[in-house]
């Protein structure tokens, strides 16, 4: 049944719809967005049969994990809206920390993964559509978090919250996530990325971490430096490079371009 939760001081009311099973929470929110649904819609599924991650990869969705997609209408340009991936990542990291994950075990891997001791814990996917002008008409943010179990991935290790917190459950994480996201989204709307990047960096990879960057078909090797004030990745490849789109990989992940699981 739908439920509503207002977050004081944010002006945002989350309207949560829960389903035991859906093909994809992203698909349902897209349908609702195109039909004119207001900002604040949240769709949660206990299981997905056709979940997906970045680049069209499938997202394995067993029962016991958290799968949700929310709808926002920020009235910003496409370039600005891309920063919402970092807003969502920060909010998820803060929610997991509030749940009890010890400091230093969680890291945000730019632009949209959360890792636990180097293994993938969660992924974030943004979709948006623009109207006739320059502004984005709506944006959906999908999140899949391994709470009870970590599906085996063909190209990287995975982890679940219950690996460290045996009593962790999706409902508690969902409540914390929506609380932090409402607050961070309000700050982003008022102050832009300046309200986000500093705190995001405290959860980022340790500077100097060896990484591979796949901005397109090529793969660049370097070390993680951080993010700049606009949320772009800074990497040392022998010279400092600024990356605004692409995928960060750890050693051993670069050859997994044909992987079918996100």
Backbone as a ProteinNet text record, in pm:
[ID]
protein_1_A
[PRIMARY]
XXXXXXXXXXXXXXXXXXXXXXXXXXXXXXXXXXXXXXXXXXXXXXXXXXXXXXXXXXXXXXXXXXXXXXXXXXXXXXXXXXXXXXXXXXXXXXXXXXXXXXXXXXXXXXXXXXXXXXXXXXXXXXXXXXXXXXXXXXXXXXXXXXXXXXXXXXXXXXXXXXXXXXXXXXXXXXXXXXXXXXXXXXXXXXXXXXXXXXXXXXXXXXXXXXXXXXXXXXXXXXXXXXXXXXXXXXXXXXXXXXXXXXXXXXXXXXXXXXXXXX
[TERTIARY]
84.8	0	87.8	47.4	126.5	130.6	241.4	254.4	329	310.1	376.3	455.9	574	659.2	717.3	689.1	744.4	873.1	975.6	1103	1110	1099.2	1097.1	1218.7	1191.8	1300	1342.7	1290.7	1330.9	1223.3	1098.9	989.2	953.9	1010.6	990.4	907.2	806.6	724.8	749.1	802.5	820.3	687.6	643.7	523.4	568.9	570.9	632.2	527	552.5	470	553.1	496.3	569.3	504.7	589.2	544.2	628.9	566.2	643	733.9	688.3	768.4	731.5	832.5	815.1	917.8	889.7	998.2	1114.9	1083.6	1188.2	1126.6	1182.4	1134.5	1162.5	1273.1	1305.4	1198.2	1154.2	1055.5	923.4	881.4	754.2	763.3	874.9	889.5	895.5	960.7	961.9	819.7	742	602.5	524.1	542.8	471.3	519.7	650.1	704.6	646	638.6	584.5	436	369.3	227.3	203.4	312.8	300.2	309.9	358.4	371	458.6	424	498.2	628	718.2	843.3	815.4	899	885.6	831.8	790.3	745.9	862.9	839.8	939.1	872.8	934.6	884	984.8	936.8	1020.7	968	1057.2	1017.7	1095.6	1028	1097.1	1184.7	1147.7	1223.5	1197.5	1299.6	1283.5	1313.2	1236.4	1260.9	1335.7	1346.1	1417.5	1492	1555.8	1634.7	1755.1	1808	1922.7	2014.5	2140.2	2239.3	2285.6	2406.3	2459.3	2488.9	2487.3	2523	2435.2	2310.9	2218.5	2246.8	2338.1	2366.8	2248.1	2227.8	2124.4	2163.4	2062.1	2086.7	2013.9	2088.8	2030	1964.1	1837.9	1759	1690.6	1766.6	1703.8	1630	1536.2	1461.9	1556.3	1530.3	1609.3	1700.8	1713.8	1793.9	1700.8	1758.9	1680.6	1685.5	1568.6	1556.4	1454	1499.9	1406.7	1447.1	1348.2	1370.4	1283.3	1338.6	1263.5	1264.4	1164.1	1143.6	1167.5	1249.2	1275.1	1250.2	1214.8	1196.5	1274.1	1405.9	1489.3	1492.3	1441.1	1442.7	1584.9	1674.9	1813.8	1856.3	1973.1	2027.1	2074.6	2094.3	2142.1	2278.4	2363.7	2496.8	2483.7	2397.3	2379.2	2317.2	2219	2148.7	2241.9	2347.7	2443	2501.8	2509.4	2562.4	2476.1	2351	2263.8	2312.3	2396.8	2456.9	2541.9	2614.2	2696.6	2610.7	2502.4	2408.8	2352.8	2311.3	2255.8	2361.3	2482	2588.5	2624.3	2636.2	2664.6	2554.6	2431.3	2318.5	2319.1	2351	2354.8	2470.1	2585.4	2699.5	2667.9	2605.2	2569.4	2466.4	2371.2	2269.6	2331.5	2423.7	2490.2	2575.7	2641.1	2720	2630.1	2514.2	2420.4	2363.6	2357.7	2308.6	2409.6	2537.8	2637.6	2761.8	2780.1	2902.9	3019.8	3126.3	3238	3306.5	3358.6	3431.8	3547.6	3570.2	3682.6	3654.2	3537.5	3505.5	3427.8	3358	3278.1	3350.5	3343.7	3397.6	3307.5	3294.8	3223.9	3320.7	3284.4	3365	3294.6	3354.7	3296.9	3257.8	3142.6	3045.9	2928.9	2913.4	2784.6	2788	2899.8	2906.1	2944.3	2894.4	2936.3	3000.8	3122.8	3195.5	3222.1	3223.2	3251.3	3377.1	3483.7	3613.2	3652.9	3625.3	3663.4	3568.2	3462.3	3365.6	3236.5	3171.5	3052.7	2937.8	2889.3	2776.3	2648.6	2660.3	2542.5	2577.2	2475.7	2489.3	2377.5	2404.3	2309	2296.3	2174	2149.9	2057.9	2096.9	2014.7	1957.1	1831.8	1769.2	1697.1	1691.3	1623.8	1571.2	1478.8	1427.9	1415.5	1447	1438.3	1313.4	1263.2	1149.1	1195.1	1117.5	1151	1261.4	1284.1	1388.8	1519.3	1602.1	1732.6	1727.8	1619.8	1612.9	1561	1609.6	1562.3	1421.7	1331.8	1192.6	1176.6	1246.5	1243.3	1368.2	1402.5	1514.6	1472.9	1505.4	1481.8	1616.3	1620.1	1741.9	1709.1	1769.2	1749	1866.5	1837.9	1942.5	1915.2	2018.7	2013.3	2121.8	2082.1	2176.2	2170.6	2286.6	2295.3	2284.2	2168.4	2146.7	2166.1	2083.1	2088.2	2183.8	2203.3	2287.3	2356.2	2468.8	2548	2553.8	2478.4	2485.2	2628.5	2665.6	2799.4	2807.6	2910.2	2930.6	3045.3	3037.5	3141.3	3270.3	3264.6	3379	3434.7	3376.1	3421.9	3365.3	3431.4	3376.3	3254.7	3168.5	3049.6	3038.3	2961.9	2946.8	2804.7	2763.1	2631.2	2645.1	2547.1	2550.4	2554.9	2485.8	2482.9	2617.7	2713.3	2848.3	2907.3	2869.1	2917.8	2808.2	2683.8	2570.5	2466.8	2475.9	2386.9	2238.7	2202.3	2060.1	2011.3	2095	2054	1934.4	1840.8	1724.4	1686.2	1623.5	1599.6	1518.8	1417.7	1331.7	1405.9	1494.9	1572.4	1664	1728.2	1815.7	1735.4	1620.1	1535.5	1499.5	1458.6	1419.6	1536.5	1653.9	1772	1811.5	1804.4	1841.1	1751.9	1621	1530.1	1548.1	1579.4	1604.7	1727.4	1837.2	1960.6	1945.9	1876.1	1861.4	1777	1671.1	1589.4	1673.3	1754.2	1837.7	1944.3	2011	2117.5	2064	1947.6	1886.3	1847.7	1793.3	1758.8	1883.4	1992.7	2117.3	2171.4	2163.5	2210.4	2128.5	1998.5	1914.3	1947.9	1982.9	2010.8	2153	2250.2	2390.8	2467.4	2406.4	2476.2	2574.5	2670.2	2763.9	2854.2	2863.5	2945.7	2897.1	2767.9	2711.9	2741.7	2793.9	2804.6	2949.1	3032.2	3161.3	3254.1	3253.5	3342.1	3307.7	3178.9	3136.9	3148.2	3120.8	3137.4	3282.7	3375.4	3517.7	3561	3495.5	3531.7	3497	3405.6	3370.1	3434.8	3511.9	3572.4	3686.4	3739.7	3853.6	3972.2	4058.8	4179.5	4262.7	4307.7	4393.4	4514.9	4548.3	4659	4616.2	4486.1	4437.5	4454.2	4519.1	4531.8	4394.1	4363	4235.3	4254.9	4155.3	4146	4022	4027.2	3914.2	3876.2	3749.1	3698.8	3603.3	3654.1	3566	3490.7	3532.9	3468.5	3517.8	3570.4	3625.9	3765.6	3837.6	3972.2	3970.3	4081.3	4097.9	4226.3	4213.3	4326.7	4368.5	4497.7	4551.1	4606.3	4575.5	4626.4	4597.3	4605.5	4573.5	4468.7	4383.5	4275.1	4329.9	4287.8	4325.8	4209.1	4089.3	3971.9	3870.7	3783.9	3689	3706	3668.1	3678.9	3547.4	3538.9	3422.5	3295.2	3305.3	3186.9	3153.2	3231.8	3203.9	3273.1	3361.4	3435.2	3548.2	3583	3690.3	3826.2	3916.7	4055.6	4143.3	4222.7	4305.8	4444.5	4544.3	4683.2	4722.9	4740.1	4783.7	4924.8	4999.3	5127.3	5114.6	4993.8	4952.7	4811.7	4774.5	4643	4536.9	4439.9	4332.7	4198.3	4109.6	3974	3877.8	3800.2	3709	3566.8	3479.3	3341	3241.5	3283.8	3195.1	3279.3	3228.5	3302.3	3279.6	3364.7	3351	3486.7	3490.3	3612.8	3615.6	3729.1	3747.7	3867.2	3860	3977.7	4054.9	4179.1	4260.1	4183.3	4182.6	4113.1	3973.6	3921	3786.4	3783.6	3896.8	3898.1	3853.6	3874.1	3841.6	3700.7	3620.9	3486.4	3380	3415.8	3321.2	3200.8	3212.5	3099.2	3017.9	3045.7	2973.1	2824.6	2741.5	2597.7	2532.6	2610.5	2556.1	2625.4	2547.8	2606.1	2650.7
-120.3	0	124.6	229.6	352.8	415.2	479.9	553.6	681.8	782.9	912.5	948.2	1004.5	1048.9	1184.2	1284.5	1417.4	1432.2	1489.4	1513.9	1660.1	1693	1832.2	1909.8	2032.5	2120.2	2100.4	1998.6	1972.9	2010.8	2020.6	2048.4	1930.8	1813.7	1696.8	1592.4	1539.8	1432.6	1307.3	1204	1076	1000.2	956.8	874.7	735.7	644.6	513.8	411.5	346.9	235.4	107.4	5.1	-120	-234.5	-315.7	-431.5	-552.2	-667.3	-787.8	-825.2	-796.9	-829.5	-736.7	-694.2	-614.3	-658.7	-635.6	-654.7	-560.5	-430.9	-331.7	-207.9	-163.4	-39.9	79.8	75.6	185.3	200.1	88.3	93.5	151.7	113.7	164.6	314.2	361	504	582.2	528.4	596.8	613.3	508.2	513.8	619.8	623.1	720.5	863	879.8	1012.5	1067.5	984.3	1027.8	1059	999.8	1026	1147.5	1211.1	1334.3	1320.1	1208	1190.1	1299.4	1342.3	1448.3	1395.7	1487.7	1457.8	1391.9	1296.1	1231.6	1090.3	1043.8	906.3	812.1	708.8	605.1	470	388.3	253.4	153.8	65.5	-35.1	-172.3	-262.8	-399.6	-498	-602.6	-706.9	-791.6	-796.1	-874.3	-815.3	-819.8	-777.2	-895	-904.1	-1010.3	-962.6	-830.1	-774.2	-647.8	-652.5	-538.2	-517.2	-395.2	-367	-265.4	-270.6	-175.3	-88.1	-35.8	51.6	-28.2	42.5	-13.2	-132.8	-136.7	-242.8	-376.1	-380.8	-506.5	-548.5	-677.5	-726.2	-703.6	-692.2	-675.7	-787.9	-884.4	-996.3	-945.1	-986.1	-922.9	-1024.8	-1098	-1194.1	-1124.7	-1195.8	-1143.9	-1119.5	-1011	-978.9	-859.6	-811.6	-692.3	-572.8	-455.5	-333.6	-291.4	-279	-232.1	-119.7	-0.3	112.4	210.1	280.4	390	506.3	626.3	745.6	847.8	932.7	1031.9	1172.3	1249.4	1388.6	1475.6	1599.4	1698.1	1824.4	1821.1	1929.8	2056.8	2053.4	2171	2225.4	2139.1	2174.9	2122.7	2166.1	2118.1	1974.4	1907.5	1768.6	1759	1857.7	1856	1863.1	1950.2	1963.4	1837.8	1780.5	1662.8	1543.8	1535.1	1424.6	1419.3	1534.3	1538.9	1467.2	1435.4	1364.2	1221.9	1167	1036.6	1044.4	1155.7	1173.5	1204.6	1278.3	1304.8	1172.8	1085.9	956.7	869.3	867.4	786.5	830.4	960.4	1013.2	973.7	987.6	955.2	808	722.1	578.7	544.6	604.2	579.9	626.3	741.9	792.4	701.9	650.3	561.3	431.8	375.1	251.2	274.9	389.2	422.2	437.5	501.4	519.1	384.8	289.5	156.1	80.5	122.2	60.1	7	32.5	-11	69.4	4.8	76.6	171.8	283.1	378	309.5	350.3	298.1	171.1	111.2	-13.2	14.8	126.8	166.2	271.7	260.1	364.5	382.6	506.1	537.2	528.4	450.7	439.5	519.4	628.3	721.4	647.8	678.2	776.8	718.3	584.5	535.9	399.2	358.2	232.2	257.6	172.5	172.1	36.6	38.3	-86.6	-104.7	-229.3	-267.4	-352.1	-300.6	-368.6	-405.1	-316	-334.3	-417.2	-473	-554.9	-475.8	-496.5	-417.5	-447.4	-342.8	-353.1	-300	-194.9	-129.5	-59	-41.6	33.1	134.1	240.6	349.6	374.5	393.7	419	538.6	635	752.8	743.8	783.3	801	935.3	999.9	1129.1	1154.4	1249.9	1295.6	1446.3	1508.4	1653.2	1691.5	1811.4	1862.9	1936.7	2032.4	2107.6	2209.7	2245.6	2341.7	2274.1	2345.7	2294.4	2215.7	2227.1	2165.5	2022	1940.4	1802.8	1805	1730.6	1728.2	1643.6	1530.6	1445	1358.1	1311.7	1218.9	1111.8	988.9	879.2	827	788.4	734.1	595.2	495.4	358.6	312.2	237.8	184.6	38.1	-40.7	-179.4	-202.2	-248	-265.9	-410.5	-473.9	-609.5	-602.7	-635.8	-633.3	-773.6	-867.8	-1002.5	-1094.7	-1069.2	-1159	-1081.8	-1135.9	-1073.4	-1167.9	-1139.6	-1225.5	-1233.3	-1350.5	-1369.3	-1293.8	-1211.3	-1132.8	-1194.6	-1190.9	-1253.9	-1174	-1045.3	-958.1	-886.5	-908.4	-836.7	-903.1	-887	-942.5	-862.5	-924.7	-858.3	-884	-798.6	-808.6	-772.4	-811.6	-778.9	-714.6	-633	-567.4	-668.3	-781.4	-880.4	-948.7	-927.5	-978.2	-915.6	-788.8	-718.6	-695.4	-680.3	-652	-762.7	-871.5	-986.3	-953.4	-848.9	-815.8	-709.4	-666.1	-562.7	-610.9	-520.9	-555	-436.1	-461.2	-355.9	-238.3	-262.3	-153.7	-47.5	-88.8	7	89.2	23.6	95.9	192.2	150.3	237.2	366.3	354.6	472.6	569.1	517.1	602.5	665.1	587.4	638.1	754	739	846	970	950.6	1064.9	1142.7	1072.7	1140.8	1198.4	1128.3	1177.2	1303.3	1310.8	1432.1	1551.4	1531.4	1640.5	1681.5	1583.6	1615.6	1673.1	1627	1682.5	1828.7	1859.7	1998.6	2087	2036.7	2113.6	2133.5	2029	2038.4	2141.4	2144.2	2240.8	2384	2402.9	2537	2583.2	2491.9	2530.5	2466	2373	2303.4	2200.5	2160.9	2055.5	2095.3	2223.9	2268.7	2208.7	2174.3	2116.5	1967.7	1907.5	1761.7	1712.1	1776.1	1717.2	1694.5	1785.6	1768.1	1644.2	1627.1	1508.9	1382.1	1391.3	1274.1	1227.1	1321	1285.9	1211.8	1237.8	1167	1018.2	984	843.7	787.4	869.7	826	728.3	674.8	585.2	658.6	588.1	653.2	708.4	833.7	888	798.3	776.9	688.7	547.1	515.2	382.3	357.9	247.9	218.7	188.3	252.5	230	226.4	175.2	179.4	259.2	340.3	423.8	388.4	360.3	329.5	439.8	548.5	657.5	626.6	524.1	482.1	342.9	324.6	194.8	174.2	282.4	271.8	252.8	202.5	186.2	257.5	352.2	428	375.2	372	325.4	444.4	449.1	559.3	536.9	644.8	638.9	744.4	709.8	797.4	918.3	1037.5	1161.7	1215.5	1215.1	1266.5	1316	1406.6	1472.3	1622.9	1695.4	1840.9	1899.4	2031.6	2097.9	2076.4	2028.1	2000.4	1851.7	1770.9	1628.5	1544.1	1602.8	1526.1	1448.2	1334.7	1250.8	1310.3	1309.8	1350.5	1227.1	1199.3	1079.4	1113.7	1052.9	1071.9	958.1	987.6	887.7	918.3	987.4	1043.7	1193.4	1236.1	1375.8	1377.5	1488	1497.7	1510.9	1419.3	1423.2	1436	1507	1527.7	1447.4	1360.7	1272.2	1305.8	1332.2	1369.4	1257.8	1154.3	1041.1	916.5	804.8	680.7	588.9	488.7	387.5	363.3	361	330.7	181.5	120.9	-21.7	-45.2	-150.6	-196	-292	-322.7	-417.5	-549	-604.1	-729.6	-712.3	-590.8	-568.3	-518.3	-476.5	-405.4	-491.9	-623.8	-709.2	-763.2	-708.4	-762.1	-684.3	-627.6	-544.7	-619.4	-751	-828.1	-889.5	-849	-905.4	-876	-969	-951.8	-919.3	-909.8	-877.5	-754.6	-654.9	-528.7	-543.3
0	0	0	-70.1	-68.7	70.5	102.6	227.3	198.7	283.6	264.9	388.4	365.3	475.3	440.2	523.9	501.2	579	515.8	580.8	620.9	750.4	795.7	744.7	701.4	658.1	514.9	447.4	309.6	209.3	254.1	162.7	74.7	104	20.3	93.8	25.9	80.8	-2.1	59.6	-9.2	-8.7	-123	-136.3	-180.1	-86.2	-108.5	-150.6	-263.2	-309.5	-297.8	-236.7	-213.4	-291.5	-351.7	-427.3	-388	-379.2	-347.6	-464	-587	-705.1	-820	-892.8	-1013.5	-1116.6	-1244.7	-1341.8	-1311.6	-1290.9	-1265.6	-1201	-1090.3	-1028.1	-1118.7	-1193.3	-1284.6	-1392	-1446.1	-1553.3	-1504.3	-1384.1	-1332.5	-1304.3	-1248.9	-1222.2	-1353.1	-1454.5	-1584	-1636.8	-1626	-1671.1	-1594.5	-1463.3	-1381.2	-1412	-1432.8	-1462.5	-1591.8	-1692.8	-1821.4	-1813	-1713.7	-1693	-1604	-1558.3	-1482	-1331.2	-1280.2	-1135.4	-1075.3	-955.7	-889.2	-827.4	-803.5	-736	-600.4	-564.8	-434.7	-440.3	-558.4	-571.7	-546.7	-466.6	-441	-465.2	-547.8	-573.9	-517.6	-429.9	-365.4	-402.5	-438.2	-471.6	-385	-341	-266.6	-355.7	-484.7	-582	-719	-806.4	-945.1	-1037.6	-1143.2	-1239.8	-1363.2	-1379.2	-1494.6	-1453.5	-1337.1	-1291.5	-1381.7	-1381.9	-1467	-1401.1	-1443.4	-1396.8	-1512.2	-1499.7	-1605.6	-1731.6	-1844.6	-1974.7	-2011.8	-1959	-1993.4	-1927.6	-1833	-1764.5	-1678.7	-1664.8	-1576	-1431.1	-1345.1	-1201.2	-1129.1	-1077.9	-1006.2	-878.5	-855	-749	-658	-575.8	-485.2	-370	-310.1	-196.4	-79.4	-3.7	114.1	97	-27.7	-54.2	-77.3	-92.9	-112.9	-258.8	-319.6	-457.5	-460.2	-493.2	-499.4	-608.1	-658.4	-753	-709.5	-714.3	-674.8	-787.1	-783.7	-888.9	-835.8	-908.2	-874.3	-997.4	-972	-1079.1	-1040.1	-1059.2	-1006.6	-1090.5	-1213.4	-1302.7	-1317.4	-1359.6	-1381.7	-1519.2	-1563.6	-1690.1	-1675.7	-1789.5	-1786.9	-1720	-1741.5	-1679.6	-1528.4	-1479.2	-1335.4	-1275.1	-1345.9	-1293.9	-1277.8	-1358.4	-1344.7	-1204.4	-1137.5	-1002.2	-900.5	-937.2	-844.4	-817.4	-905	-876.8	-750.9	-734.3	-615.3	-493.9	-513.7	-403.7	-351.5	-443.6	-404	-338	-393.4	-335.1	-194.8	-174.7	-41.8	55.4	14.1	101.5	139.8	45.1	72.5	166.2	144.6	233.4	375.3	387.7	520.8	587.7	509.3	565.3	615.2	537.9	579.8	703.9	710	828.3	950.2	932.8	1043.3	1089.4	997.4	1031.5	1117.9	1106.9	1193.6	1125.5	994.3	928.6	985.1	1032.1	1094.4	997	1046.4	960.8	889.8	765.2	689.4	611.6	633.9	561.6	432.9	428.9	313.3	231	98.5	11.4	-110.1	-153.5	-276.6	-393.2	-494.1	-615.4	-724.5	-763.4	-859.9	-987.7	-1047.8	-1000.3	-922.8	-921.5	-873	-804.9	-748.6	-675.3	-530.3	-441.9	-302.5	-275.9	-222.8	-200.2	-51.2	-9.7	128.3	125.5	185.9	183.1	40.3	-54.4	-193.6	-276.3	-215.5	-288	-308.3	-421.5	-455.3	-360.3	-295.8	-204.4	-268	-349.5	-405.8	-535.1	-618.3	-741.5	-754.4	-827.2	-847.1	-997.1	-1043.2	-1184.9	-1199.7	-1282.3	-1309.8	-1450.3	-1464.7	-1594.7	-1593.8	-1707.8	-1713.5	-1853.3	-1862.4	-1990.6	-1987.5	-2099.5	-2110.8	-2188.5	-2158.3	-2231	-2355	-2397.7	-2518.6	-2494.6	-2366.8	-2335.7	-2298.1	-2224.4	-2185.7	-2055.1	-1981.6	-1850.8	-1858.1	-1764.1	-1751.8	-1693.5	-1753.3	-1708.6	-1582.6	-1578.9	-1460.4	-1457.2	-1339.2	-1322.1	-1223.2	-1254.7	-1160.8	-1112.5	-986.3	-926.2	-874.3	-935.2	-892.5	-808.4	-704.2	-616.8	-586.3	-595.6	-553.7	-450.2	-332.3	-221.8	-173.9	-166.5	-113.7	38.5	90	234.6	293.3	248.7	304.8	230	100	21.6	-90	-134.3	-239.9	-359.6	-466.1	-585	-638.1	-684.8	-741.7	-873.7	-888.2	-1009.4	-1089.5	-1222.3	-1304.5	-1313.5	-1275.9	-1303	-1181.1	-1062.8	-944.6	-819.4	-705.1	-580.7	-535.9	-457.5	-405.9	-256.7	-189.1	-44.4	-6.8	114.3	167	303.6	341.5	472.4	586.2	568.9	676.5	697.3	606.2	629.9	755.3	782.4	901.6	1003.6	956	1044.2	1026.2	1101.2	1080	1090.3	1163.8	1180.7	1083.1	989.5	892.9	810.9	785	702.7	615.4	500.6	401.8	453.4	537.2	582.8	660.8	750	828.9	739.5	643.2	551.6	465.2	417.8	335.1	408.5	534.5	611.5	627.1	659.1	674.2	540.8	434.2	302.1	260.7	275.1	234.6	321.1	448	536.5	491.3	466	423.8	283.1	196.4	59.5	53.7	133	135.6	179.3	281.7	333	231.4	170.9	76.1	-54.4	-96	-217.2	-196.1	-78.5	-47.7	-47.9	9.2	12	-129.3	-212	-351	-428.6	-407.2	-477.9	-436.1	-311.7	-261	-291.4	-281.5	-289.4	-403.8	-476.5	-582.8	-528.6	-611.7	-574.1	-458.3	-429.9	-316.7	-185.3	-179.2	-57.5	-45.3	-151	-157.1	-164.8	-244.7	-281.1	-161.9	-66	49.1	128.9	157.8	235	151.8	22.2	-63.8	-58.5	-61.4	-62.9	62.9	176.1	299	289.4	197.1	175.8	48.9	-21.7	-146.8	-123.8	-232.8	-223.3	-161.5	-92.2	-40.5	-156.3	-149.8	-255.9	-277.7	-403.4	-437.2	-470.9	-454.8	-490	-640	-679.7	-823.4	-882.9	-993.5	-1059.9	-1210.6	-1277.2	-1421.7	-1455.6	-1557	-1595.1	-1738.1	-1757.9	-1890.5	-1931.6	-1990.6	-2032.7	-2160.8	-2231.2	-2355.7	-2387.6	-2505.2	-2541	-2483	-2460	-2407	-2256.3	-2203.9	-2060.2	-2019.4	-1925.8	-1877.1	-1740.7	-1715.4	-1587.6	-1510	-1380.9	-1299.9	-1152.8	-1076.5	-934.4	-902.6	-808.2	-769	-693.7	-735.8	-669.1	-586.9	-644.7	-575.6	-676.2	-632.4	-722.1	-706	-809.9	-800.6	-750.2	-747.4	-691.8	-769.4	-893.3	-974.5	-978	-906.2	-898.7	-1003.4	-1083.8	-1183.7	-1116.9	-1174.9	-1123.2	-1158	-1061.6	-1084.1	-1069.8	-1172	-1172.1	-1222.7	-1162	-1202.1	-1294.2	-1422.2	-1519.9	-1569.9	-1486.5	-1527.9	-1541.6	-1557.2	-1550.3	-1492.1	-1432.2	-1371.2	-1479.9	-1479.1	-1577.9	-1507.6	-1572.9	-1523.4	-1609.8	-1546.6	-1618.4	-1575.3	-1671.4	-1640	-1668.3	-1739.2	-1766.5	-1785.4	-1740.2	-1755	-1637	-1625.1	-1521.9	-1458.7	-1327.7	-1254.1	-1224.5	-1249.2	-1227.4	-1136.9	-1058.6	-986.2	-1076.3	-1038.2	-1114.5	-1128.5	-1251.1	-1275.7	-1331.7	-1331.9	-1382.4	-1526.5	-1578.8	-1707.5	-1823.4	-1815.4	-1928.2	-1922	-1830	-1809.5	-1886.4	-1998.8	-2072.9	-2121.8	-2138	-2186.2	-2073.7	-1948.9	-1835.1	-1847.4	-1799.6	-1811	-1679.1	-1571.8	-1442.2	-1388.5	-1343.7	-1295.6	-1152
[MASK]
++++++++++++++++++++++++++++++++++++++++++++++++++++++++++++++++++++++++++++++++++++++++++++++++++++++++++++++++++++++++++++++++++++++++++++++++++++++++++++++++++++++++++++++++++++++++++++++++++++++++++++++++++++++++++++++++++++++++++++++++++++++++++++++++++++++

